[in-house]
Amino acid sequence: MAAPNRQMALMDKARACATFNSRELTYLLYGGKEATERREAAFTRIEDALGVSDTRKLPLAYAGQDREGQYLQGLAFGKALMDDEIKHRHGIFDYHSHRFALIIASPFGHNPLMFGPTLRLQTSPEQRDYWVPLLEAGKIIGTYAQTELGHGTFLRGLETTATLDLDTDEFVVHSPTLTSTKYWPSALGFTASHAVVMANLVIRGKNHGMQPFMVQLRNLDDYSLMPGIETGDIGVKMGLNSTDMGYAVFTNVRIPRTNLLMGNVQVLQDGTFIKGKHQKMAYATMMYTRDRIVHNVGFQLAQAVVIATRYSTVREQGIGFSPTATAEWPIMAYKSQHYRLLSLMAQAYALFFAAAECTTIYNQLTAQLAAGDLSLLPYVHATTAALKAYSTQVASDGAEDARKCCGGLGYSILSGLPSIVGDLAPMPTLEGENHVMYQQTARYFMKAITRIKAGLPVDDGVSYLATTPTSSSSSSASTAHCPASSPSDFLNPETQLQIFRHRATRLAFYAHHLLLTTTTTTTPTQQQPSPPTILYAQAWNTHMLPLIHAARAHIELFVLSAFISSTTPSSPQSSPQSSPSPQSPSPSPSSPPTYPPSLLTLRTLFALTLIENPLSPSSIHFFEDGYVSLEQVYSIRATVGDLLKELGRDVLALGDGWGFSDACLGSAIGCWDGDVYARVMGWTRGLRGGEEEGGGKGGGKGESGGDMGKRGFEKVIGPMLRGRL
Ligand SMILES: Cc1cc2nc3c(=O)[nH]c(=O)nc-3n(C[C@H](O)[C@H](O)[C@H](O)COP(=O)(O)OP(=O)(O)OC[C@H]3O[C@@H](n4cnc5c(N)ncnc54)[C@H](O)[C@@H]3O)c2cc1C
């Protein structure tokens, strides 16, 4: 049957060119046909319940809601997601909404994301037995309140106190200053009944540091605030407006002593403070949340790219560069567009596989922790920190570029792109600001290099630092050179890994060298009784950027390794030397499934565009020591050109493979059928109260916007014009 219009015909034609069945790719990504269908059924139920399945209609979210409308909509979808999970016994929406926003977009999102994991991971067995059933039955709604107006990153700067009252066996939670106001937590404004509040634990005037306390915020009968508590919504943000991110002030709020979460520390009735053996277990919630964020942002980047590729397939603009052309070109035909979108698609897939690898090592850690073995904790902590930083930066920058790829319509809320960009925007900040996260990884790295120099073993995940030939090099000049001698060598995953390993190793040793040579512990002399001493911490600040570069280079290697090892079926011939999985502490024993060749081409594109794209944030570090020569860069660039050509037929199929429903994309320009213009105009007419019949007094055509124009005329335009007459 012929397509109803030109855009839909263009979409059908482009889709028909694919070299593989995108549905099969969807099954591979989501763990098989059955799992995919279960997942899709959950989305369909939610979309039906929320009335967003018919994508011919303007989504409610775009209908010009006020703050209250946004919040009520958040409650509605949050409840639908929770009810579906309980009724159908699944965890599909544990970390993302039906539109793939991080689940804190729902006012109930902290229950699965941070509040719940804290109750499971940082409580004593008795506390767990009490709180977790209440959580699972949906009888309490939680939030996690750590950040204050005055401090976010620097935890020791937080000022809220929880002082033990030995007479009443209670803690008194208090906000002593304006800057100690808790600020930001999702659901803190109106929704949460309880909060895990991070506060300085004070006993007999002694501060025992930041600890988690369970504070009931609201009376469960009428939801009035408990005595001494003030909360409120912090208003409209760049995104995530469906939740009530809020503030809280505590004025001498009394809670039972046993509301200190005692998984890591204990306070006895007589005021004895007992430090737990496993203080570092406190990191467990953070690592869990970071792992979830990594998963989520990859999907959000993919959504933005899918919208932009579909639009670019049907959007025609100009007659291109052919002297004989008469018809207009779809914008995808322009090389810059093609390059941008395919390299972004490659990044989205890279994040998907890296996230899966991250979960594998996180699960290994939790299994070991249960057996009392903490040995993997530093590596997993360092990896989740850097991966959180890397993935959120790549995803938010990438989604913004995908938005720009859609020109003016990308700026319209109707494209679905502003909400994706807005929801991604805070990800580099929350749950550990990215530049601080990279430093945590760098700290682990510097310790690893000190061990290597002392001839001691290091974790498997960073053992390449000891074996990569450049490892002794500490300066910017290196004698090592990339061994690739022909363009086809760059297609070899082992060559790609070698290049990334070299860069990561060199930057790590370089940063270590800078730190050591800058740190001085000079002894006083007669001439200089108090010579300047540059402490390690000061040297750290001086060389913060090389340290961050080293951490970023490591994690980019991790991401590439994960992409390669997850998509390369292991063959009996492959030797351990050529195994493309140098990162994981213990590589997965099962062989990955067979992905379509285009996905492997996309993987190569990911590796090579990171090297040759001058806009790639760290590409200079591949060349600055001369490891990759100028000639090799030209060769890589030519190879990238070939790869892009090869992938041309599969651009849509690679996007379709993600299996996003039209409703979850929420885009007038990114729907499956390509019917862009009819949908844009249909939604535009539906804005602000729907269509209005035209032909009024002035006999003009209908206008959308309800009474907005009328009110504008009555209040401003009319008096203004009359005043001038
Ligand atoms: C949407 C959203 C949701 C949030 N949800 C919650 C929540 O549920 N619960 C909660 O408790 N908090 C929440 N937060 C707060 C969030 O965790 C903090 O905003 C975050 O930790 C950053 O802290 P900050 O805002 O104080 O930034 P700052 O620490 O002031 O950072 C500002 C700048 O200073 C730089 N900087 C700071 N320290 C260093 C350093 N040591 N080295 C180098 N550079 C540095 C940073 O790189 C950044 O560029 C949320 C925030 C947002 C935006």
The ligand as a Tripos MOL2 file, in Angstrom:
@<TRIPOS>MOLECULE
LIG
   53    58     1     0     0
SMALL
NO_CHARGES

@<TRIPOS>ATOM
      1 C1         17.9610   17.3740   39.7730 C.3       1 LIG1
      2 C2         18.7090   17.2140   41.0490 C.ar      1 LIG1
      3 C3         18.2830   16.2560   41.9760 C.ar      1 LIG1
      4 C4         18.9410   16.1200   43.1890 C.ar      1 LIG1
      5 N1         18.4820   15.1910   44.0950 N.ar      1 LIG1
      6 C5         19.0460   15.1520   45.3360 C.ar      1 LIG1
      7 C6         18.5290   14.2740   46.3270 C.ar      1 LIG1
      8 O1         17.5840   13.5430   46.1020 O.2       1 LIG1
      9 N2         19.1010   14.2860   47.5540 N.ar      1 LIG1
     10 C7         20.1590   15.1050   47.8510 C.ar      1 LIG1
     11 O2         20.6250   15.0670   48.9720 O.2       1 LIG1
     12 N3         20.6820   15.9250   46.9050 N.ar      1 LIG1
     13 C8         20.1650   15.9680   45.6680 C.ar      1 LIG1
     14 N4         20.6730   16.8090   44.7080 N.ar      1 LIG1
     15 C9         21.8280   17.6280   45.0080 C.3       1 LIG1
     16 C10        23.0830   17.1270   44.3390 C.3       1 LIG1
     17 O3         23.4960   15.9190   44.9100 O.3       1 LIG1
     18 C11        24.1460   18.2210   44.4420 C.3       1 LIG1
     19 O4         23.6910   19.3080   43.6630 O.3       1 LIG1
     20 C12        25.4890   17.7280   43.9520 C.3       1 LIG1
     21 O5         26.0490   16.8330   44.8860 O.3       1 LIG1
     22 C13        26.4880   18.8840   43.6950 C.3       1 LIG1
     23 O6         26.6320   19.6560   44.8190 O.3       1 LIG1
     24 P1         26.4730   21.2400   44.7520 P.3       1 LIG1
     25 O7         25.1690   21.5680   44.1420 O.co2     1 LIG1
     26 O8         26.7440   21.7350   46.1170 O.co2     1 LIG1
     27 O9         27.5860   21.7250   43.7660 O.3       1 LIG1
     28 P2         29.0260   22.2570   44.1460 P.3       1 LIG1
     29 O10        29.7260   21.2170   44.9460 O.co2     1 LIG1
     30 O11        28.9260   23.6060   44.7440 O.co2     1 LIG1
     31 O12        29.6710   22.3340   42.7130 O.3       1 LIG1
     32 C14        29.7690   23.5350   41.9540 C.3       1 LIG1
     33 C15        31.0490   23.4910   41.1080 C.3       1 LIG1
     34 O13        32.1830   23.4050   41.9670 O.3       1 LIG1
     35 C16        33.0520   22.3760   41.5310 C.3       1 LIG1
     36 N5         33.6780   21.7170   42.6820 N.ar      1 LIG1
     37 C17        33.1830   21.5310   43.9240 C.ar      1 LIG1
     38 N6         34.0450   20.8100   44.6680 N.ar      1 LIG1
     39 C18        35.0990   20.5150   43.8970 C.ar      1 LIG1
     40 C19        36.3060   19.7600   44.0680 C.ar      1 LIG1
     41 N7         36.5990   19.1440   45.2140 N.pl3     1 LIG1
     42 N8         37.1550   19.6480   43.0270 N.ar      1 LIG1
     43 C20        36.8690   20.2450   41.8450 C.ar      1 LIG1
     44 N9         35.7550   20.9660   41.6210 N.ar      1 LIG1
     45 C21        34.8670   21.0930   42.6150 C.ar      1 LIG1
     46 C22        32.1560   21.3720   40.7900 C.3       1 LIG1
     47 O14        32.8970   20.6630   39.8000 O.3       1 LIG1
     48 C23        31.1090   22.2950   40.1540 C.3       1 LIG1
     49 O15        31.6010   22.7280   38.9050 O.3       1 LIG1
     50 C24        20.0460   16.9360   43.4760 C.ar      1 LIG1
     51 C25        20.4800   17.8840   42.5360 C.ar      1 LIG1
     52 C26        19.8180   18.0280   41.3430 C.ar      1 LIG1
     53 C27        20.2960   19.0570   40.3710 C.3       1 LIG1
@<TRIPOS>BOND
     1     1     2 1
     2     2     3 ar
     3     2    52 ar
     4     3     4 ar
     5     4     5 ar
     6     4    50 ar
     7     5     6 ar
     8     6     7 ar
     9     6    13 1
    10     7     8 2
    11     7     9 ar
    12     9    10 ar
    13    10    11 2
    14    10    12 ar
    15    12    13 ar
    16    13    14 ar
    17    14    15 1
    18    14    50 ar
    19    15    16 1
    20    16    17 1
    21    16    18 1
    22    18    19 1
    23    18    20 1
    24    20    21 1
    25    20    22 1
    26    22    23 1
    27    23    24 1
    28    24    25 2
    29    24    26 1
    30    24    27 1
    31    27    28 1
    32    28    29 2
    33    28    30 1
    34    28    31 1
    35    31    32 1
    36    32    33 1
    37    33    34 1
    38    33    48 1
    39    34    35 1
    40    35    36 1
    41    35    46 1
    42    36    37 ar
    43    36    45 ar
    44    37    38 ar
    45    38    39 ar
    46    39    40 ar
    47    39    45 ar
    48    40    41 1
    49    40    42 ar
    50    42    43 ar
    51    43    44 ar
    52    44    45 ar
    53    46    47 1
    54    46    48 1
    55    48    49 1
    56    50    51 ar
    57    51    52 ar
    58    52    53 1
@<TRIPOS>SUBSTRUCTURE
     1 LIG1         1 GROUP 0 **** ****
